[in-house]
Structures are given as structure tokens and as C-alpha cells.
Amino acid sequence: MCIEGRSRHVRTRKDLLHHDGVITLLVDQPRYYDFVARLLTLGHGGALHERFIELARLAPDETILDVGCGTGSLALAAKARVDAGGTVHGIDASKEMIEQASRKAQRRRVPVDFRIATVEALPFQERSFDVVFSTLMLHHLPRPLRRACASEIARVLKPGGRVLITDFHPPARRRMGWVAHLHRHGSVKVEEVHELLVSTGFRMLESGDVGVGDLHFTLATWESN
């Protein structure tokens, strides 16, 4: 079953009309988000959050941003790693996603700051973060918006800060079978991620398979001129 809806990472309907023409995703509906995320990660959601945290080399007392945070599960897991001395923020363009993430944080009594915002206009000062996560988000964006997103991530990262981009690469459509139909724009080429980061001014640190399905990660660092 698919439910047609507006992608939560873009501003206008015009932005949706790229590639196949319409983004139809259960994952854009807050009440289904966690369920579909489990399907798309083949049931490894919690373990994957810990894997992403390890790949990003999170350390106590760091300041973290999760762009396109959805219902906040990764941000909440990151807070446990950075301890009381660290801070975690999550942004999503969907009011409903942020409301659900905030409720989840309140229930668990975890202090994470969730805000409604778009990836091309992050509501933070320059050099604010040690680490930025982008998880299963980049493929939602048309290419010009990907550039704006990378530039904004660079702007808010501290010199030497790190960005971890995790997404499905194209074989996912063939190997995931019917699950792939839940996510019609479910992949982005690894080479495109690398080119995007390098052309923005990032230096590559590490890249490879996450170890689940066709999930691929790219870790890069921002070194301010």
C-alpha cells in the first residue's frame, strides 16, 4: 500500500515533480514512519542506529545535528553516546514528524532539541556542530537542493567536524523486492554522494557498506579555509 504525500524535505509541490513525477511514501506519514523504517532496514533499526553512531565516531560532550530526523530515533540514540555534556538537535520539515519526535523524547525523558526546519536553511549559527547525520534523506532531494543541503551542513559544522551520509545505493531496488516499492525514490549513487561532498569542500574519511541490505555510508570532514 502506498499513500501519496508531500515529501517532508522539500518546500513546494514543484520540487516534488522530479524523476518519476510524484513521491509516494508511507515513510512520510508519521504514524507509519517507524514501521516502514524497520522494513526498509530489514528489521535492524536499533542496531543500525548504534552502527551509525560508531561510523560517525561520536564521542562524549560533542554537539550533534540530525537533518531529516523523522521521528527522532537516531537523535535519541546519539544523546546517550554524547552523555550529559553533549547536545543533540534534530530538524525535519514535517511538523507532524517533529511533534512525534518531541513526544518520544518526553516519554523517554531524553533532552533532545527537535525543530521544524528545511535542509536548505538550517536554523543554527556557523560552526555549531561536531557531527551532522543525514540518514536515508538525501535521495528525497532534487539535485539542486542536495547542493544547498551540503553547503548548509558545511556552514554549521565546526572546522574538523564530520558528516555521515547513509543511504541506499541503486541495487537496493533490485535486491529489496517488494519492500522497495514502499520507497519509490529509495537510492542515490555512491559516486554522486562523493562528488557532492568533495565539490562542496569536504575531505573524504571513509566510505563503504553498512552491512545491511544495500545501505552505504560516507564519512567526510569539513576543514574550513
C-alpha positions in Angstrom: 0.0 0.0 0.0 1.2 3.5 -0.8 -0.1 6.8 0.5 0.6 9.8 -1.7 2.0 12.7 0.2 4.3 15.7 0.2 8.0 14.9 0.8 9.0 16.3 4.1 12.4 17.5 2.9 11.2 20.0 0.2 9.2 23.2 0.2 7.0 23.2 -2.8 5.0 20.8 -5.0 7.2 21.9 -7.9 10.1 20.3 -6.0 8.3 17.0 -6.0 8.0 16.8 -9.7 11.4 15.3 -10.4 12.3 11.8 -11.7 9.1 9.7 -11.8 6.9 12.7 -11.0 5.4 12.0 -7.6 6.9 10.9 -4.3 4.5 8.4 -2.7 5.8 7.2 0.6 4.4 5.7 3.7 7.6 6.8 5.3 6.4 10.4 5.0 3.5 9.7 7.3 4.5 10.0 11.0 2.2 7.2 12.2 3.8 4.7 9.7 7.4 6.1 9.8 8.9 3.8 12.4 7.2 0.7 11.0 8.4 1.4 7.4 11.9 2.3 8.7 12.1 -1.2 10.2 11.0 -2.7 6.9 13.5 -0.6 4.9 16.3 -1.6 7.2 15.2 -5.2 7.3 14.4 -5.1 11.0 17.8 -3.8 12.1 16.7 -0.3 13.1 18.0 -0.1 16.7 21.3 -1.9 15.8 21.7 0.4 12.8 21.5 3.5 15.0 24.3 2.2 17.0 26.2 1.3 13.8 25.7 4.9 12.5 26.9 6.3 15.8 30.1 4.2 15.6 30.7 5.1 12.0 30.4 8.8 12.8 32.9 8.3 15.7 30.7 10.1 18.2 32.4 11.0 21.5 31.2 12.3 24.8 30.5 16.1 25.0 30.1 16.5 21.2 27.3 18.6 19.7 25.2 16.7 17.1 22.7 17.5 14.4 20.4 15.1 12.6 19.0 16.5 9.4 15.7 14.9 8.2 15.4 13.3 11.7 11.9 11.8 11.2 10.5 10.7 14.5 13.9 11.2 16.2 15.1 7.6 17.0 18.7 8.2 15.8 18.9 11.6 17.6 17.8 10.0 20.8 20.3 7.2 20.5 23.1 9.8 19.8 22.2 11.6 23.0 23.0 8.5 25.0 26.5 8.5 23.4 27.4 12.1 24.0 26.3 12.0 27.6 25.2 15.0 29.7 28.0 17.1 28.4 26.8 16.8 24.8 23.8 18.2 23.0 21.7 16.8 20.2 19.4 18.6 17.8 17.1 17.2 15.1 15.4 19.0 12.3 12.7 17.9 9.9 10.4 19.9 7.6 7.4 18.0 8.8 5.5 19.5 11.7 4.0 16.1 12.4 7.3 14.3 12.5 8.8 16.8 14.9 5.7 16.6 17.1 6.1 12.8 17.3 9.9 13.1 17.9 9.3 15.5 20.7 6.7 13.3 22.3 9.1 10.3 22.1 11.8 12.4 23.8 9.5 13.5 26.5 8.3 9.9 27.2 11.9 8.8 27.5 13.0 11.9 29.4 15.8 12.5 26.9 16.8 16.1 26.4 16.9 16.5 22.6 16.0 19.7 20.7 13.7 19.0 17.8 12.8 21.8 15.4 10.8 22.3 12.2 13.2 23.4 9.5 14.4 22.7 6.0 17.8 21.4 4.9 18.5 24.4 2.8 18.0 26.8 5.7 19.3 25.3 8.9 18.4 27.5 11.9 21.8 27.4 13.5 24.9 29.6 13.7 28.0 28.8 11.8 30.4 26.3 13.3 27.9 24.9 15.8 28.3 21.2 15.4 30.9 18.4 15.7 28.8 15.9 13.8 25.9 16.1 11.3 23.9 13.0 10.4 21.9 12.5 7.1 20.2 9.2 7.2 18.0 7.9 4.3 17.3 11.5 3.4 19.5 12.6 0.5 17.7 10.6 -2.1 14.5 12.6 -1.4 16.1 15.8 -2.7 16.3 17.1 -6.2 19.9 17.6 -7.2 20.0 21.4 -6.8 18.6 21.0 -3.2 21.3 18.4 -2.5 23.9 21.1 -3.2 22.2 23.6 -0.9 21.9 20.9 1.8 25.7 20.1 1.6 26.6 23.8 1.8 24.4 24.3 4.8 25.9 21.3 6.6 29.4 22.7 5.8 28.3 26.1 7.2 27.1 24.7 10.6 30.0 22.3 11.1 33.0 23.2 13.2 36.4 23.0 11.5 37.3 19.4 11.6 33.6 18.4 12.1 32.2 15.3 10.5 29.2 14.5 8.3 27.9 10.9 8.0 25.6 10.4 5.0 23.9 7.0 4.9 21.6 5.9 2.1 20.6 3.0 -0.2 22.6 2.8 -3.4 20.8 1.8 -6.6 21.0 -2.1 -6.4 18.6 -1.7 -3.4 15.6 -1.6 -5.9 16.5 -4.9 -7.3 17.5 -6.7 -4.1 14.9 -5.5 -1.8 12.0 -6.8 -3.9 8.5 -5.6 -2.8 9.9 -3.6 0.1 11.5 -1.2 -2.4 8.0 -0.2 -3.7 7.4 1.4 -0.4 10.1 3.9 -1.3 9.9 4.8 -4.9 13.0 7.1 -4.7 14.9 4.8 -2.5 18.5 5.2 -3.6 21.3 7.6 -4.6 24.5 6.6 -6.3 27.6 6.4 -4.1 29.6 8.3 -6.7 27.1 11.2 -6.5 27.4 11.4 -2.7 31.2 11.6 -3.0 31.2 14.2 -5.8 28.7 16.3 -3.8 30.8 16.4 -0.7 34.2 16.9 -2.4 32.8 19.7 -4.6 31.4 21.4 -1.5 34.9 21.3 0.1 34.7 18.2 2.3 37.6 15.8 2.7 36.6 12.1 2.5 37.5 10.0 5.5 35.8 6.6 5.0 33.2 5.0 2.7 31.7 1.5 2.5 28.8 -0.8 3.0 26.9 -0.6 6.3 26.4 -4.3 6.3 22.6 -4.4 5.9 21.0 -4.7 2.5 22.4 -2.1 0.2 23.0 0.6 2.8 26.1 2.6 2.1 27.8 5.2 4.3 30.1 8.1 3.6 32.0 9.9 6.3 33.7 13.2 5.5 35.2 16.1 7.4 34.9 19.8 7.0 38.1 21.7 7.0 37.4 25.5 6.9 39.7 27.5 4.7 
